Amino acid sequence: MSTIVGASVAFSVGGALLKPSAGFTRVAPAIAACVCFVIGAALMARALMSTTMSTAVVLGLGIEAVVAVAIGLLVLGER
């Protein structure tokens, strides 16, 4: 379960970093986003070793949605 949560957080942070990367024209946020996505994929692959894909993916996407909304509200100041 913790690997699914970690993967979801990594994917959400990576997604949030896409905005400051300005379409991958700013190097540091673009690299950070890529690193987050790779970490998220690695954690999800690890989670799939101990659970079914349907469970891990659906649970991961749900957690990712909640984390993305929280990042938007709390970090990016979105309404």
Rosetta constraint file for C-alpha pairs under 8 A:
AtomPair CA 1 CA 5 HARMONIC 6.41 0.50
AtomPair CA 1 CA 47 HARMONIC 7.31 0.50
AtomPair CA 2 CA 6 HARMONIC 6.04 0.50
AtomPair CA 3 CA 7 HARMONIC 5.98 0.50
AtomPair CA 3 CA 43 HARMONIC 5.43 0.50
AtomPair CA 3 CA 44 HARMONIC 6.58 0.50
AtomPair CA 3 CA 46 HARMONIC 7.01 0.50
AtomPair CA 3 CA 47 HARMONIC 5.56 0.50
AtomPair CA 4 CA 8 HARMONIC 6.13 0.50
AtomPair CA 4 CA 43 HARMONIC 6.80 0.50
AtomPair CA 4 CA 44 HARMONIC 5.92 0.50
AtomPair CA 4 CA 47 HARMONIC 6.02 0.50
AtomPair CA 4 CA 56 HARMONIC 6.66 0.50
AtomPair CA 4 CA 59 HARMONIC 7.56 0.50
AtomPair CA 4 CA 60 HARMONIC 5.61 0.50
AtomPair CA 5 CA 9 HARMONIC 6.18 0.50
AtomPair CA 5 CA 60 HARMONIC 6.68 0.50
AtomPair CA 5 CA 63 HARMONIC 6.78 0.50
AtomPair CA 6 CA 10 HARMONIC 6.10 0.50
AtomPair CA 6 CA 40 HARMONIC 7.01 0.50
AtomPair CA 6 CA 43 HARMONIC 6.74 0.50
AtomPair CA 7 CA 11 HARMONIC 6.13 0.50
AtomPair CA 7 CA 39 HARMONIC 7.00 0.50
AtomPair CA 7 CA 40 HARMONIC 4.00 0.50
AtomPair CA 7 CA 41 HARMONIC 6.70 0.50
AtomPair CA 7 CA 42 HARMONIC 7.69 0.50
AtomPair CA 7 CA 43 HARMONIC 5.13 0.50
AtomPair CA 7 CA 44 HARMONIC 5.56 0.50
AtomPair CA 7 CA 60 HARMONIC 7.28 0.50
AtomPair CA 8 CA 12 HARMONIC 6.12 0.50
AtomPair CA 8 CA 40 HARMONIC 6.65 0.50
AtomPair CA 8 CA 60 HARMONIC 5.51 0.50
AtomPair CA 8 CA 61 HARMONIC 6.94 0.50
AtomPair CA 8 CA 63 HARMONIC 6.03 0.50
AtomPair CA 8 CA 64 HARMONIC 4.56 0.50
AtomPair CA 8 CA 67 HARMONIC 7.61 0.50
AtomPair CA 9 CA 13 HARMONIC 6.07 0.50
AtomPair CA 9 CA 40 HARMONIC 7.62 0.50
AtomPair CA 9 CA 63 HARMONIC 7.88 0.50
AtomPair CA 9 CA 64 HARMONIC 6.29 0.50
AtomPair CA 9 CA 67 HARMONIC 6.49 0.50
AtomPair CA 10 CA 14 HARMONIC 6.04 0.50
AtomPair CA 10 CA 36 HARMONIC 5.07 0.50
AtomPair CA 10 CA 37 HARMONIC 6.41 0.50
AtomPair CA 10 CA 39 HARMONIC 6.49 0.50
AtomPair CA 10 CA 40 HARMONIC 4.93 0.50
AtomPair CA 11 CA 15 HARMONIC 6.11 0.50
AtomPair CA 11 CA 36 HARMONIC 6.19 0.50
AtomPair CA 11 CA 37 HARMONIC 5.43 0.50
AtomPair CA 11 CA 40 HARMONIC 5.42 0.50
AtomPair CA 11 CA 64 HARMONIC 7.03 0.50
AtomPair CA 12 CA 16 HARMONIC 6.18 0.50
AtomPair CA 12 CA 64 HARMONIC 5.84 0.50
AtomPair CA 12 CA 65 HARMONIC 7.80 0.50
AtomPair CA 12 CA 67 HARMONIC 6.35 0.50
AtomPair CA 12 CA 68 HARMONIC 5.29 0.50
AtomPair CA 12 CA 71 HARMONIC 7.95 0.50
AtomPair CA 13 CA 17 HARMONIC 6.22 0.50
AtomPair CA 13 CA 33 HARMONIC 7.37 0.50
AtomPair CA 13 CA 36 HARMONIC 6.76 0.50
AtomPair CA 13 CA 68 HARMONIC 7.64 0.50
AtomPair CA 13 CA 71 HARMONIC 7.84 0.50
AtomPair CA 14 CA 18 HARMONIC 6.66 0.50
AtomPair CA 14 CA 32 HARMONIC 7.10 0.50
AtomPair CA 14 CA 33 HARMONIC 4.19 0.50
AtomPair CA 14 CA 34 HARMONIC 6.86 0.50
AtomPair CA 14 CA 35 HARMONIC 7.68 0.50
AtomPair CA 14 CA 36 HARMONIC 4.93 0.50
AtomPair CA 14 CA 37 HARMONIC 5.79 0.50
AtomPair CA 15 CA 19 HARMONIC 7.76 0.50
AtomPair CA 15 CA 33 HARMONIC 6.83 0.50
AtomPair CA 15 CA 68 HARMONIC 7.99 0.50
AtomPair CA 16 CA 20 HARMONIC 7.89 0.50
AtomPair CA 16 CA 68 HARMONIC 7.55 0.50
AtomPair CA 16 CA 71 HARMONIC 7.42 0.50
AtomPair CA 16 CA 72 HARMONIC 7.80 0.50
AtomPair CA 17 CA 21 HARMONIC 6.27 0.50
AtomPair CA 17 CA 29 HARMONIC 5.84 0.50
AtomPair CA 17 CA 30 HARMONIC 7.14 0.50
AtomPair CA 17 CA 32 HARMONIC 7.18 0.50
AtomPair CA 17 CA 33 HARMONIC 5.41 0.50
AtomPair CA 18 CA 22 HARMONIC 6.85 0.50
AtomPair CA 18 CA 23 HARMONIC 6.98 0.50
AtomPair CA 18 CA 24 HARMONIC 7.37 0.50
AtomPair CA 18 CA 29 HARMONIC 7.15 0.50
AtomPair CA 18 CA 30 HARMONIC 6.72 0.50
AtomPair CA 18 CA 33 HARMONIC 6.41 0.50
AtomPair CA 19 CA 23 HARMONIC 7.29 0.50
AtomPair CA 20 CA 26 HARMONIC 7.51 0.50
AtomPair CA 20 CA 29 HARMONIC 6.21 0.50
AtomPair CA 21 CA 25 HARMONIC 6.07 0.50
AtomPair CA 21 CA 26 HARMONIC 4.87 0.50
AtomPair CA 21 CA 27 HARMONIC 6.95 0.50
AtomPair CA 21 CA 28 HARMONIC 7.45 0.50
AtomPair CA 21 CA 29 HARMONIC 4.82 0.50
AtomPair CA 21 CA 30 HARMONIC 4.99 0.50
AtomPair CA 22 CA 26 HARMONIC 6.16 0.50
AtomPair CA 24 CA 29 HARMONIC 7.83 0.50
AtomPair CA 24 CA 30 HARMONIC 5.24 0.50
AtomPair CA 25 CA 30 HARMONIC 7.54 0.50
AtomPair CA 26 CA 30 HARMONIC 6.22 0.50
AtomPair CA 27 CA 31 HARMONIC 6.06 0.50
AtomPair CA 28 CA 32 HARMONIC 6.16 0.50
AtomPair CA 29 CA 33 HARMONIC 6.02 0.50
AtomPair CA 30 CA 34 HARMONIC 6.32 0.50
AtomPair CA 31 CA 35 HARMONIC 6.16 0.50
AtomPair CA 32 CA 36 HARMONIC 6.18 0.50
AtomPair CA 33 CA 37 HARMONIC 6.25 0.50
AtomPair CA 34 CA 38 HARMONIC 6.21 0.50
AtomPair CA 35 CA 39 HARMONIC 6.13 0.50
AtomPair CA 36 CA 40 HARMONIC 6.03 0.50
AtomPair CA 37 CA 41 HARMONIC 6.11 0.50
AtomPair CA 38 CA 42 HARMONIC 6.12 0.50
AtomPair CA 39 CA 43 HARMONIC 6.12 0.50
AtomPair CA 40 CA 44 HARMONIC 6.09 0.50
AtomPair CA 41 CA 45 HARMONIC 6.08 0.50
AtomPair CA 42 CA 46 HARMONIC 6.21 0.50
AtomPair CA 43 CA 47 HARMONIC 6.17 0.50
AtomPair CA 44 CA 48 HARMONIC 6.24 0.50
AtomPair CA 44 CA 56 HARMONIC 7.65 0.50
AtomPair CA 45 CA 49 HARMONIC 6.83 0.50
AtomPair CA 46 CA 50 HARMONIC 7.65 0.50
AtomPair CA 47 CA 51 HARMONIC 6.48 0.50
AtomPair CA 47 CA 56 HARMONIC 7.01 0.50
AtomPair CA 48 CA 52 HARMONIC 6.15 0.50
AtomPair CA 48 CA 53 HARMONIC 6.03 0.50
AtomPair CA 48 CA 56 HARMONIC 6.69 0.50
AtomPair CA 51 CA 55 HARMONIC 6.95 0.50
AtomPair CA 51 CA 56 HARMONIC 6.58 0.50
AtomPair CA 52 CA 56 HARMONIC 6.23 0.50
AtomPair CA 53 CA 57 HARMONIC 5.85 0.50
AtomPair CA 54 CA 58 HARMONIC 6.06 0.50
AtomPair CA 55 CA 59 HARMONIC 5.94 0.50
AtomPair CA 56 CA 60 HARMONIC 5.76 0.50
AtomPair CA 57 CA 61 HARMONIC 5.98 0.50
AtomPair CA 58 CA 62 HARMONIC 6.25 0.50
AtomPair CA 59 CA 63 HARMONIC 6.27 0.50
AtomPair CA 60 CA 64 HARMONIC 5.94 0.50
AtomPair CA 61 CA 65 HARMONIC 6.10 0.50
AtomPair CA 62 CA 66 HARMONIC 6.51 0.50
AtomPair CA 63 CA 67 HARMONIC 6.18 0.50
AtomPair CA 64 CA 68 HARMONIC 5.94 0.50
AtomPair CA 65 CA 69 HARMONIC 6.26 0.50
AtomPair CA 66 CA 70 HARMONIC 6.24 0.50
AtomPair CA 67 CA 71 HARMONIC 6.11 0.50
AtomPair CA 68 CA 72 HARMONIC 6.11 0.50
AtomPair CA 69 CA 73 HARMONIC 6.13 0.50
AtomPair CA 70 CA 74 HARMONIC 5.75 0.50
AtomPair CA 70 CA 75 HARMONIC 7.69 0.50
AtomPair CA 71 CA 75 HARMONIC 5.07 0.50
AtomPair CA 71 CA 76 HARMONIC 6.45 0.50
AtomPair CA 72 CA 76 HARMONIC 4.87 0.50
AtomPair CA 72 CA 77 HARMONIC 6.16 0.50
AtomPair CA 72 CA 78 HARMONIC 5.27 0.50
AtomPair CA 72 CA 79 HARMONIC 7.80 0.50
AtomPair CA 73 CA 77 HARMONIC 5.02 0.50
AtomPair CA 73 CA 78 HARMONIC 4.89 0.50
AtomPair CA 73 CA 79 HARMONIC 6.19 0.50
AtomPair CA 74 CA 78 HARMONIC 7.71 0.50
